[in-house]
Each structure stands twice: as structure tokens, then as C-alpha cells.
Amino acid sequence: MLKSLPRVLLATCLALSAAGALSAAIPPTSATDWPAATELGDYVLAVQLSGDDAGNTALSTLLQAARTAKLASDPQWLRLLHYKTGRLGGISSQIDAQYFFMSDKGKQDPQAELDATLAAFFSNTAKPPLRLTPYCRFVARRYWLEEQLGELAELLPQRSCPEFETYANYLDAASLTLIFPTAHPNSPSSAFGHTLLRIDKENQRPESRLLNMSINFAAEIPQDVSSAAYAINGLNGGFPGKFKMLPYHMKLREYGQIENRDTWEYPLTLDKPSVDLVLRHAYELLISHFDYYFFSENCSYHLLSLLEVATPSEPLTDDFGLWTIPVDTIRLLRERGLADEGRFTPSSIRLLRAKRDAMNDEDRGLALQALENDLPSIDAALSQLSDERQVGVLDLLSDYERYERLKSDPSAQGSNTRERAILSRRSKLGIQTEAAAITTPEFAPDTGHGTSRVSLQYSTSKKGSDIAELQLRPAYHDFRDPSAAFDGKAAIQMGLIGLARDLEQDKFFLRRFTLLSIQSIEPRGEFFKPVSWHTNVEWLRPEYKAHHEFTFNVGGGAAFQSGNNRPVVFFFGEGDLVDAPARDNRQQLRLGASIGTHWEPVNGLRFGAEWNYRQEVGGGYYESIAELWAGFAITPQLSLNLDTELVKTAELNTDTRATLGIRAYF
């Protein structure tokens, strides 16, 4: 597929992410008139010289008209250059590639950049890194300025831009579709989901859309980066974030077949001129980069910054500050009428499970035997089945082998020896089968609860004080929240803070701060055997302790479920690194285990039971906590929670505590 793309698309859409390294310094200029200055790349000098020339020049006329119309403060110009006003005042572009700007002051000065851009359009000199003239490189800026300048735009040079025309003709865009691969806790950069754009043509059949191009924004992360460097650079903008274009089927394969993520498609309601404007601006951005922040300026934030050039009077990114959750950006587009309802596309693992579940026990057992041994091991038993049942077994085997191959090597092409043997046997039967029936989830991702939460809870115990606690959680979801539109097997919380008041002693204290908590409880079965795991980084003062402890917890184990809508049972081996300043033995390693179950008999009503045990290594401290809880969704954005605990520690005889809380989401 890639070899069939026009050369300009390969160069522009795939290779340009590294083009910044080609940028060269502008040579010194000795120009004495503005046309010469533009050819030497000194557009600021060209602006100065144009006003010094006798009479009105083309450039000076355009500059005066643009200033009179105050185009540099127009919302559309500010969107095209990605300018933002800082919290302490001042304006700066979020683009961090200097070669994106025609003025050396352009990153902070919209007027200087507009003046230099008009001057640059007169230059016939190609500039690195693309070796295009500014006239052909910054097509979105040029189209918009020509529209605003009206008849005066005829003073600009009239040139052809074959590279851009090839790009636009190949895309042949009629509409855009927002793609949302769902949250994936095993991928840190996509733990909250991801968004990208697909470029659609007129009157396409759904299956042909796989061949369309997609626009994706992501961090460029070195393959050999350490976990510590990954976290530090991801949090403080240490990785460059870049727009790229790739065939959509490649991205869908990555998410749906390799990462086991369902996808949702949201057709955007932009008209054709708006679509064209977005794609012109995407052409400009392919050679640029932004500092990438996992929680704020991430994939979904900058996809909005691309789209909002088509909605200058209705800013989109202003709704996001310290964090940007992908599903919240979809919710915003839906609320603004910019996106239609979502359409569901199942992942490969969901399709495999549907085929497996449609088979009877005998056929499923044969498929499992073949996977554990080889196809010849079931030859005799398989031959006894009807042709239709043989096809069912062989199709499941073929799909499973392909899934495992791509999972271990995403770039693998063709088929392996086991697949070829299965396909050869399958071809002799010559029966066409229908795809397994897939039920679309009842709730689309944008219909779930808000990803931020505020909660108020009251707790009482037999031996301790009554406590009222106010919590704020920026993101995202835990198992006790309403599950509609969320993965019931994963939970991620970030930045939760709890301020409590001891009602008996009449004093306030910081009860908890959870930096990050991730839980993945994926049931194992005959065909798929995922590892369940969790981690928690928290500063906490429980009711049964008189001091705070900092805990870094990791756990690994397994989960099981006998069928859909049945309880999920899980167990973990646990390890805690604890810093307890109030203890003689301040730093501790505690090991233990936990076991629990979650069950949602009907949508909106969830139950759980868990038991956790920890024992200090080389010391006498231990704790045992048994817990029962229930959560009830009053509305999609409001829930009621009840929790009871039975606690026993080395310092505390058995105590019980009951907690009632209400949670509101936004």
C-alpha cells in the first residue's frame, strides 16, 4: 500500500516528522530593497525596506491593509498560529518548531508573524526543511489572507504549488471522521483512550474507508527510553509531538488487532470548505512539532487545535487546561453539534470471542486442542463433524493464529506455517460463512459519566471518630463509579485529593492524596490468559492510623469469570514500599495478598467484596482489611456509595467502619 502512494505523500506524510533536523540558518543578508530581502529569507528586513521605498509597493500596500483590518488579532489568525494567552498574561504559540515562523519574533508576536508571512509569500526561494517556498508551504495562511484582503490579494504572486495539489487531489476529501480507540490501561500513553481523524471521500462504501488516510498526533518516543525517562519527559513536555498521515487500515490494525481496543467512529459535521481548511492546515503542521504532555497537550488536545481552525468563533481547546481526557473532547464536539453519534467497530479479540462463544463445547474443545498441540492432533475428530462445524473450528483457529502472530510482531506480513496448514484444510471445504454476530455496546463512550468527580462522604466507626471527607478527583474512573460506557475490567484514577474533618475533635486534616492508581482485572479463559495487575502511588492517613504513610503498591495475579454478567473473581500477590515517618522503622517492605469479587447484576448497581492482608518483612506490623461495598447510579452523573470495613492491625484490635458517600461527575 505504501509503495503505491504518490511520492509527495510519502515524503510529506511519513518522512517529514524528522525534517526539522534539516533546518538551516538563514544566511546573512546584504539586501538593499525588499524583493532582494525576501529572496535571501530575511522577511523582517523586507517588511522594513518595503516602507522605505518611494511610493506604495505591493508589499507595503498589503501590510497597511492587513493592519487596518487588524488581521493579526483576528481569532482565525491566532488559531492558524496556535497562539494562547498565558496564565500570567502575554501571548505565545504552542508550536515549538522555530522554522514554522517567518519572523524570529513570531512565536510571541502575531503582528510580526503576519507581516513577515506576507513578505515571505513574495519569495521564490525554497526554504528548509521542506524545500518549498513559503507561498506553497503555508497554504492555509495564504488562503485565509487572500480571502480577507479581497481584491488586494491580487497583489500577491500567482504561483502553482504542484506538491500541495497532489496532496489535495490524492486525499479527495469530502468529510472527516473522528476515531476513538477505547482506553487501554496496558499502554501508558493511551491509558485514557486516543483520538485521530480519518479523511473520507464522497459516497464511499464502509469497507473502502480502510484505504483512506488518517491524521494522527502522537509523541515521538525513542525505543530505548527508560521507564523513568518516559515518565519524566511525558509529564514535562520532554518529547516532541508531531502530526503524521498514515493509511487508516494501518492504525486500525494497530489498535484493533494488536492492542485489543474497540474503536468508535464519530462523523464530523464540518462542511466541505471547513474540511478543506483543516486539511490545508494539516499540510502546514506535518513539518512542525509541539512539546508533548501526556495529561494536557496530548493527542486529543492538538487534534482539537487542528479542528478549531474551522471554528474560529467557537474555540475548542479553551475548555481544557491541566488535563485533557480524550472522551471529554468527543463529548465537547457532540455538545457543540460538530460530531454525529458514534459507530462501533469491534476489536479482533472481541470478534474471536464472539466466534468462540457461538460454538458448542465439543467444537471449542477441538479448537483448543489444536492450539495446544497442532492441527494433525484433531484430524480424526474433525473429520467426523459436518462441513459447517469443521469450517467453524478452522476459522476460529485461523483467526486466533493471525491474532497471536500480529500480537508478537505487529509488522509481520503474510502467514506462518500453522496458518497455512489451517487455511489449506479450510479451502477444501469451500463453504462461505457469515460473520459472527457482534452486539454493539449499549452506551457509547461519550454518554458515560464525566471524567472528573467531586464527592462527599461520612464515616463512623465503633472505636474511632466520625469523619466527613470532601474529595476531588481530576480523572478518570474507578470500579465503584457508574460503569455505563466504561470498561468494567479497568480503573484509572489520577490526582485524587481528600480533605477530612474529624467531627469529634473538630479539626481538619489532609486524609489522602492519590497520585496514580491503575487496576486491570481481565478474566482468563481457555483461549486468552491475560495477567491482571494493579499499581497505586498514594499518601494516606486511614481512620485507623494516627499518622500518614506514603505507599507505592504493585500487585499481579489473575481474574476469572464464568460468563457475561457473572461476578468477576480475582486474586493478587501484593508488595508495598512504605514510608511511615511516625514509626521507628520508617521505611518498610510489606508483602501480602488480596482477593475479591465485583458484580453488576443490572446496569447501574454494582457490588464488591475484597480482603487485603499485609505483613511487614522483618518486623511485627501487619494489617487485615475485609470490605463490602455497593454503588448505585442515581443518574449518569450522580451516584450513591455504601462501604463497610472490618479492620485488624498489629496496633488495633478489630474495628468496623461504615461509610456513606455521594459522588457527582463533571
N, C-alpha and C positions, 0 to 999 in steps of 0.2 A: 504493500500500500504506500509506504513512504517513498519508494523509488518512483512511483507514478505521479507524485506531486510535482507541480512546476518548480523549477529551480529557485525562483524567487521566494516561494513559500518555505521551502526547506531552509533557505538562508535566513529568511526573516522570522519565521515562526519557531524554528527549532534551535538554530545556532546562535541567535543574537543575544541570548542570555549571557554569553561570555564576551560580548562585543565591547563592553566597557574597557577592557584591557587594551583595546586598540586606540583609545582616545589619545590624541597627541596635543601638545601645547600649541597654542596659536602663535605663528611666527611673528616677530616684531614687525610693525608697520611703519612705513615712511610716507604714507599716502598724504596727498595734499588736497584731494577732493573726495566727496563722499562715495562716488561709484568705485574708486580705487580702494577705499577703505573697506567696502563690503566684500570685494574680491579677496582681500587679504584677511578677512574674517574678523576685522575689528569693527563690530557693528555699533558699539558705543561711540567710537570716533566718527563713524559715518553719520550718526544722528547729530553730533555736534557740528560737523562740517556742512551738513545739509542746510542748517540755519545760517551759516556764514556765507554761503554762495549768494551771488547777486540774483535778485528776483526770486520767485517761487519755484522751487524744484518739485518733482513728483513726490519725493520722499517728504519734504517739508510740508507739502500740502496734505498728505495723508496723516502725518503726525499731528498737524494742527486740527484736522477733522476728528481724529480719534480722541484728542484731549478735550475738544469742545463737547463731544458726546460722552465724555467721562467713561470710555470703554474699559479703562484699567480697573475701575471699581465695579464694573458690571458683574453680577453673580455668575454669568456664563464664563467670563474670562477667569474668574477666580476658581471655578470648577475645573476648567481645562488645565490650569497650572497647579491644582490641588493645594491652594492656599488655605491655611487655617489660622484663626486668631488664637494666640496663646492664652493660657490662664492668667498670665501677668501682663497681658497686652502685647502688642506687636503682632506682625503677621509673618508667616513663613510657610513655604511649600513643604509638603510631606515627602516630595520626591527628593531622593538623596544622591542622584547622579548629576554631577555638575554639567555634563555635556547635554543635558536636557534643556539648559537655559542658554539663551543667546546673549544675555548680559551677565557680567561677573557679579552683579548685584541682584540678579533675577530671582534667586531663591527667597529673598526677603522684600523685594520691591516690585510689585505688579506693574507700576508705570514704567520703570526702567526696562522691564522684560518686554512689555508691549512695544515700546519704542524700538528696542533692538530687534524684535521679531519682524517689524515692518521693514527695517533696514535690511535684515538678512534675506528677505524674500527677493531682493534685487540681485543677490549674489549668484553668479554662475559657478562658484567654486564648491565642489563636493566636500563635505566635512566628515571626519571620523565620528563615530565608529562605523556608520553605515555606508559611507562614501556616497551620500546623497546630498543634493543641495537642500538648504532649509525649506525652500519652496515645496519640494517634493517629500520632505521628511515630516514636516509638521502640517499635515493636510487638514486636521480638524481645526487648528488655529486659523489656517488660511481661509477655509470655507466660511468660518464664522465671521472673521474680519471682513471678508468680501461682502457678506450679507449685511453687516452693519454699516459699511461705508457706502453702500448703494452705488450710484453712478461713478463715484470717485474711485471705486475699486478697479476701474478700467486703467487707472494709472499704474497698477501693479503689472509686472511682466506677465505675459500669457504663454505658459510653457506646458508641455506634455510631461506626464510622470508615469512612464510605462510600468515601473515596478509596482506602484500603487494600483494602477489599473488592472494589472494581472492579479494582484491580491484580491481586489474587489470583485472582479469577474469570476474568479475561481470560487469564492465564497458564495456568490449569487444569493445573498441573504434576503430573506423575506421577514423573518421573525427570530426572536431569541427565546430560549427556554432555560430557566434556572434549574440546575440539577443539584439534588441534595442527597449524597451518600450518608446514611444514618450514622449515629455515634458509634465509635469503635474504641473501647477502653484500652485495647492492647496496642494502640497506636497513639503515642502521646500528642503528636501534632494534630490529630483528628479525633481526640477523645470526646469532643463535643459535637462531632459531625463536621461536614465540609460543604462548601458550595462552589459550583463552577457554572459556566454558561455553555450552552450548545447553540450553534448557529444553524438555523433551519432554512430550507429552501421552500419555494411555493409548492403547494399541493403534493407534499411528499407522503409516501406510504410509511407507516411507523417503522417497518423493518429497514427501510433505506436510510433512516436517520442515523443509524450506526456509523455510516460512512461520512457524516458531516464532521466539520471541525469543531473543536471546543476551545474555550478560553479559560485558563486556569491560573490562579495566583498562588504561589507557594514559596516557602523558604528554600534557599539553596543550601543544603547541609552537607558538609564533607562526609564521605562514607566512613572515615576512620575517626570521627569525632568521639570523644569520651562522653560518658553519661553526664559527668559534672559540667563539662563544657557545653553540652547540649542544653542542659537546664539553664545555665547562667546566660548563655548567648540568646536563648529563646526568650528569656524574661526581660533582657535589657536591650534588645534590638541588635544583637551581635551578628545575625545572619542577614544577608541581602534577600529581599523578597522580590520576585520577578513574575511578570506575566509571560505565559507561553501559550502557543497554539499547538494542539495535537489532535489527531483523529479521535473522535468521540469513542469509537469502539475500544481504543487502547485504554482510555481512562475507565470505561465501564468494566473492562476485563480486570483492571487493577482493583477496583472497589468491589465488584460483584463476585468475581471468581477467585480472587486471591485473598482479599480481606474479609470476605463473608458479609458484606454490607448490602442490605437492601437499598434501593435508590428511589427517590420521588422526583417527578418532573413537574415543574410549575411554569406553564407557558406565560411569558410576559405580554402585557397588553400594549407595548410600545408600537406606534405606527411606523411605517416604512422610513420616513425621514429621520425619526429618532433612532431607529436601528442603524441606519447608515452613519449617523453621527457617532454612535457608540463604537462602531467598528473602525471609523477613521481615528478615533481617539485610541482605540486598542492598538492600531498600527503605530501610533506615536509611542505608546508605552512599552512595546515589545523590546525596545533597546534600553529601557530605563530600569531603575530599581528603587525600592523603598527599604528602609530598615524594618525588619520583620519582628513583630512582638506577638508571641503566642496568644496572649489574652486580649490584646487591644487591636493593634494594626495587623490583623491576620488575614486569612484568605477571604473571609466573608466581608470584612470591613472594606477592603480595597476592591472587591467586586462591586460593592455599593458605590465606592468613589468613582468607579468606571461608569456605572449606570447613571449616576446623578448628573453627568454632563447633559443627559437628555431631559432632566427635570430641574433646571437651574432655579426656578422659583419655589421648588419644594425640596430642600436639602434632605438627604438621607443619612449621611454619616454623622450629622449633628446630634442624632439621637443616641449615639454611643460614645462612651468616654473611657473609663478604666478597663472595661471588658466588653468584648463583642462575641456573643454566642450565635453561631450560625442560624439556629432555628429562630432566634429573635429577629434576624434580618429578613427571614422569609415572612414572619408574622407582620413585620413593618410593611413589606411590599404588598401583602394581601390587604392590610388595613388601608393602604393608600390607593388601592384599586389598580396596582401596577402588575399584579400576578393573578392568574386564574387558579382554580382548585388543582390540587396535586394529583398526579397519576403515578401509580405504584409499579415498580419493576423489581421482581424478587431476585435475591442473590442466588448463586449457584448452590449453596448449601441448603437454602430453603427449597429449591427445586428438587434436589436429591432427596431431602426428607419427605417431600410430597410423593415422589415415586416409591420410596421405601414404605411409607405408610399405606399406599394403595395396594401393596402386595400381601398375600396371605403368609402365615408363619412358615409354611414349608418352602415357598419360593424365596422368602427373605433369608431363611437358613442356608439355602443353597448358595445364594449370593455371598453371604458371609463366609462360608466355607471356601469359596473360590478366592476371596480376597486374602484369607489367611494362608491358603496353600497355593493353588493355581487352577486354571480353567480345567485341565485334564482331570483333576480330582473330582469333578462333578459331572463328567461326561455321561456316565451311565444314568445317573438320576435325572439329569437334564433332558436326556433323550426320551424319558418316559412322560414328560409333560407335553401338553398341547403346544402347537407352534406359538400361539398367542402368549402363553405363560413363559415359554423359552425366551421370546422377544423381551418380555418384561424384565427377566433376570439379566439378560445380556445388555440391555440398555442401561440398567442401573449400574452394572459392572463397568461399562464403557465410560459413563459419566463420572463415576467415582474415580477411576484411574486417571482421567483427564484432570479432575479437580486436584488430586494429590500431586500430579506432575506440575501443574501450574503453581500450587502452593509452595513446593520446594524450589521451583525455578521459574519465576514469573516470565522470563524471556524465552522459555522453551517453545520450540516450534515443532510442528509435525506430531508424531505419536511414538510411543515407546513399544517395545516388543510385546508386552502384555496387552496393550490396547489393540495392536494389530491382530493379535490372535482372537481377541473378542470380536472385533469388527469383521474379521473373516468369517467367523461362525455365524455372526448376525446376518451377513449379506446373503447367506444361503437360504435364509427363511423368507426374505422378500416381503415382509409384512409392514405396512405403514401403520404407525400408531399415533394416537393423539397425545398432545402434551398433558402432563398431569395437571389436575385442577388445582389452582392456587387461589386461596381466599385472600382478597385484599384486606389488610388490617382495617378495623372499624374506624380508627382515628388516624388522620393524617398528622404529621409531626407538628404543624403549625397550630393544631387545635388543642394541644396539651396545656398544662399549667405553665404560668410564667416561670422563667428560669431563676429569677430572684425571689427571695422569701423573707418575710418577717413573721415572727411567731412569738406568742406569749404563753407561758406555761406556769402552772402552780403545782408544787410537790409537797408532800407531807410524809413523815416517817414516824415510827414508833419511838426511836431514841434520839433523833436529830431535830433540827429546826424546820419550820415551814419556810419554803423558799419560793419566791416569784422570780422568773427569769424572762428577760427580753432578748430575743436572738435576731440577728440579721445575717442572711447568707446570700452573697452575690450570685453564686451558681452552685449546683445545677439541678440535681435530683438525687433523692435517696429512696430506699425501699419503702419508707413509710409515707412518702408523698403519693398523691393520686397517680396511678400508673398509666392512665389513658394517654396514648401517643408516645410513650416512652418504652424502652426496652426493659421488660420486667426482670432481666437477668443481670443488669449492670446498674451501678450507682456511682456518681461522682459528685463530691462536694468540695468547694473551694472557698476559703476566706470566711468561714463561719465564725462569728463572734457572739458571745453570750454575756450579758451584764445581769447580775443577780442581786437580789436583796434578801438578806436574812431577816424575816419578819419578826422573829423573837428578839434578836439583838439589835434590830433596827440599823443595819449597816449594809452598804453596797460593796460589792466586790466583783472583779472580773472572773467569771466562772470558767470560761473556755475560750480558746482560740484554735480553730482547726485550719491549719494551712492547706492541707490537701487530704482527701480521703477517697479512695477508689476501691470498689468491690466488683468483682466479676464472678458471677456464680452461674456457670454454663453447664447444664446437666450432661453427663456422659451417657453413652448408649452403646449399642452393638457396633455401629459403624464409625461414630465420631467420639473421640475421647479427649475433650479439651481439659486443660488444667484450670481449676478455679483458684483465684488468688485475691488478695487484698493488701492494701497498704494504708497507713494512717500516720500523719505527722500532726501532733496536737499538743497544746499546752492546756492542762485541765486541772481543775480542783473539784473532784467529786464531792457529793454531800457527805460521804463517809470518811473524808480526809480533811484535816485542818490546814493543809498546805497544797501548793501547786506542784505538779510534776510535768516535765516535758517528756513526751513519749514518741519514739519512732518505732512503728509496728509493721511487721510484714508477716504474711501468712500464706500458705499454699495447701491445697487439698483437692477435694473432688465434690461434685454435686450430682444428684440423681433425681429423676422424675419419671413416674410410671406412665404418664400420659398428659395430654393437654388439659389445662385447668385442674391438674392434680397438685398436691403440695410438692414443693422442691425441698429436698433434704440435703444438707451439706455438712462437711466437717473440714477443719483446718488444723495443721500444726502451726503453732504461733511462736514468734520471737519478738521481744520488746527490748529496745535500748532505752533506759530511763535515766533522766537526770532529776533527782529529788533533793533540792537544796536543804530541806529541813531534816534530812536523815544523816546519821553518822556515816553510813555507807552511801554516799551521794550518787555515784554512778553505779547502775545495776544492769545486769542482763537477766531478763526473766523469760523463761520458756514455759510453754503450756499447750493447750488445745482448746478448740471451741467446736461446738456442734449446734445445729439449728435447723429450723424449717420455716418457710414462707408459704403462704397460701392465699389466693384470691378467688374465693368461690363465685363471686359475682363482681362485675366491674364496679370499682369504687369502694369495695370493702376488703381490707387486707388484714391478715393475722400473721403473727410471728411468735416463735419461741426460740430462745437461744440460751446456751450455757457456756461461760468462759471461765477458764482456770489458768492462773499464772503462779509460778514458783520461782523465787529468786535463786539464781545459780550461786552456790557457795554462801548462802545466807538463809535467814529464817523467815523472810517475808513471803506470804502467799495471799492470794485473793481468789474467791469463788463467787461468781455473779450469775444468777439464774434470772431470766427475764421473760415476761409475756407482754405482748403489745398488740394493739389494734389501731387501724387507721380507717377513717370514714370520710369520703369525699362528699361534702355538702353541695358544693358546686365545683366546676373545673378549677376555680381559683381560690377555693376555701376548703380546708379540711380540719377534722377534729381527731385528736390522737389521745389514746389512753395507754399508760405504761405502768407495769408493776415490776419491782425488782426485789430479789432476795439476795442479800449480800453477807458474806462472811470473809473476814480477813484475819491476819495474824494479830491485829491490834484491836479488832472489833468483834464482839460476839454477834451472832446473827441479828440482822436488822432488815426491815422491809420498808420500801418506799413506793408510794403511788404518785403518778404524775398525770395531770390533765392539761392538754395544750390545744391551742387553736393556731392554725397556720394560714397565712394569706400570701398569695403569689402575685407577682407583677413582672 
